[in-house]
Amino acid sequence: MGIDTGPETGLERKFARFGEALEVEDGHVISGYASLFGDVDQGNDVVEAGAYANSLKALSAKGTKVKMLWQHDPTQPIGIWDEVREDAKGLWVKGRLLDNVAKGREAAVLIEAGAIDGLSIGYRTTKATKNSKGQRLLKELELWEVSLVTFPMLPSARVAGKSEETDLDRSLRDMAAVFAGARADLARR
């Protein structure tokens, strides 16, 4: 995991790619771990078990959800996280890519091809300490979003599954290829 702090908001990001693959079902349902407890990331941080509990409880009480974004861009929501929960291993997410959103369709194709498999969290640290190794121990985080990303900073944070491709998915992929070819032809002229 690595860290990137947005200067104007104080929002931090952890990029993760986990040993298990991103799961995709029915062409648009994805699931995987966005954060693993106890792993030292590239920013020398360790997320502790329970770090997300208060944030998830607060989101539930407000009736709001963690956002699914493309590459941490708040102007590019690409789906809905239907389940976000902590288990003994880390922060597990399951959601749906929106196939009526261009980036959602693009994300599905990129995941299917293996070009994208990273998950990354956007959060604010509310409680942290340092250990004797100089590592920051993240005890409580305010979770804002989980993004699909190209380069996660925690090499083990990955999409674990993807549903099978539907006829609509194949048609949209084929159509996207035709449009890409046409754009390339126009660019050459």
C-alpha positions in Angstrom: 0.0 0.0 0.0 1.1 3.5 -0.6 -0.2 6.8 0.4 -1.1 10.0 -1.4 -2.5 12.9 0.5 -4.6 15.4 -1.4 -3.3 18.8 -0.3 -6.6 20.6 -0.4 -8.8 18.0 1.3 -6.4 16.0 3.5 -7.9 12.9 1.8 -5.4 10.1 1.7 -5.3 7.2 -0.7 -4.0 3.6 -0.2 -3.5 1.7 -3.4 -3.7 -2.0 -3.0 -3.3 -5.1 -5.2 -3.9 -8.3 -3.3 -2.7 -11.8 -4.0 -6.3 -12.8 -4.8 -7.7 -11.6 -8.1 -10.6 -9.2 -8.4 -13.8 -11.2 -8.9 -16.2 -10.3 -11.6 -19.7 -12.0 -11.9 -22.5 -11.5 -14.5 -20.3 -9.1 -16.5 -20.5 -6.3 -14.0 -20.5 -7.6 -10.4 -17.0 -7.2 -8.8 -15.6 -8.1 -5.5 -12.3 -8.2 -3.7 -10.2 -6.9 -0.8 -9.5 -3.1 -0.9 -7.3 -3.3 2.2 -5.6 -6.0 4.2 -5.0 -5.8 7.9 -1.4 -6.1 9.2 0.4 -5.7 5.8 3.0 -3.0 5.6 2.4 -0.9 2.5 4.9 1.1 0.4 4.2 4.2 2.5 5.3 2.2 5.6 1.7 2.2 7.0 -0.1 -0.7 8.5 -4.0 -0.8 8.7 -5.1 -2.4 11.9 -8.1 -4.7 12.2 -11.2 -2.7 13.1 -9.9 0.5 11.5 -13.0 0.9 9.4 -15.6 -0.1 11.9 -16.7 3.4 13.1 -16.7 4.8 9.6 -18.8 2.0 8.2 -21.2 2.3 11.2 -21.5 6.1 10.6 -22.1 5.6 6.8 -24.8 3.1 7.6 -26.5 5.4 10.1 -26.6 8.2 7.5 -27.9 5.8 4.8 -25.0 6.6 2.6 -22.5 4.3 0.8 -18.8 4.3 0.1 -18.3 5.6 -3.5 -16.9 3.5 -6.4 -14.7 5.7 -8.5 -12.4 5.3 -11.5 -8.8 6.1 -10.5 -9.8 8.2 -7.5 -11.5 10.8 -9.8 -14.5 12.2 -8.0 -16.0 13.2 -11.3 -16.0 9.6 -12.5 -18.2 7.3 -10.4 -18.3 4.0 -12.3 -20.5 1.9 -10.1 -22.1 1.1 -6.7 -20.5 -0.7 -3.8 -23.4 -2.9 -2.5 -21.3 -4.5 0.3 -18.4 -3.0 2.2 -17.4 -4.9 5.3 -14.5 -5.8 7.5 -13.6 -9.4 8.1 -10.6 -11.0 9.8 -8.5 -10.4 6.7 -9.3 -6.8 5.8 -11.8 -4.6 4.0 -13.9 -6.6 1.5 -16.0 -4.9 -1.1 -18.6 -6.2 -3.6 -20.4 -4.0 -6.1 -21.7 -3.4 -9.6 -20.1 -1.6 -12.4 -22.7 0.5 -14.2 -22.8 -0.6 -17.8 -24.8 2.5 -18.8 -21.7 4.7 -17.8 -18.9 4.8 -20.4 -16.1 4.3 -17.8 -18.1 1.5 -16.2 -18.1 -0.4 -19.5 -14.5 0.4 -20.0 -13.6 -0.8 -16.5 -15.4 -4.1 -17.2 -13.5 -4.7 -20.4 -10.2 -3.7 -18.8 -10.8 -6.1 -15.8 -11.8 -8.9 -18.2 -8.6 -8.4 -20.2 -6.5 -8.3 -17.0 -5.3 -4.8 -17.7 -6.9 -3.4 -14.5 -7.0 -5.4 -11.2 -6.1 -2.9 -8.5 -8.3 -1.5 -5.7 -7.4 1.6 -3.8 -9.1 3.3 -0.8 -9.6 7.0 -0.3 -9.8 7.9 3.4 -8.9 10.3 6.2 -6.9 9.1 9.2 -8.6 9.8 12.5 -6.4 7.7 14.8 -2.8 6.5 14.2 0.3 5.8 16.2 3.9 4.9 15.3 5.6 1.7 16.2 9.3 1.1 17.0 10.0 0.4 13.3 8.8 3.8 12.4 5.6 2.4 10.8 2.4 4.3 11.0 -0.3 2.1 12.6 -3.7 3.2 11.3 -6.2 2.5 14.0 -9.2 4.4 12.8 -10.0 5.6 9.3 -12.8 7.6 7.7 -13.5 5.7 4.5 -14.7 7.8 1.6 -14.3 5.7 -1.5 -12.8 2.6 -3.1 -11.5 3.0 -6.6 -10.5 0.7 -9.4 -6.9 1.6 -10.3 -4.1 0.7 -12.6 -1.3 0.9 -10.1 -2.2 0.1 -6.5 0.4 0.8 -3.8 -0.4 -2.3 -1.9 0.6 -5.0 -4.4 -1.8 -7.5 -2.9 -5.0 -5.4 -3.2 -6.9 -6.8 -6.2 -10.2 -7.4 -7.7 -11.0 -11.0 -6.7 -13.8 -11.9 -9.0 -15.8 -10.9 -12.0 -19.1 -12.4 -13.3 -19.4 -14.1 -16.6 -19.7 -11.9 -19.7 -23.3 -11.4 -21.0 -24.4 -11.0 -24.6 -24.8 -7.3 -23.9 -21.3 -7.1 -22.6 -19.9 -8.8 -25.7 -21.9 -6.5 -27.9 -20.7 -3.4 -26.1 -17.1 -4.5 -26.2 -17.4 -5.2 -30.0 -19.0 -1.9 -30.5 -16.3 -0.1 -28.5 -13.7 -1.9 -30.7 -15.4 -0.7 -33.9 -15.5 2.9 -32.6 -11.9 2.8 -31.5 -11.0 1.6 -35.0 -13.0 4.3 -36.6 -11.4 7.0 -34.3 -8.0 5.7 -35.3 -8.9 5.9 -39.0 -10.1 9.4 -38.6 -6.9 10.4 -36.7 -4.8 9.1 -39.5 -6.6 11.2 -42.1 
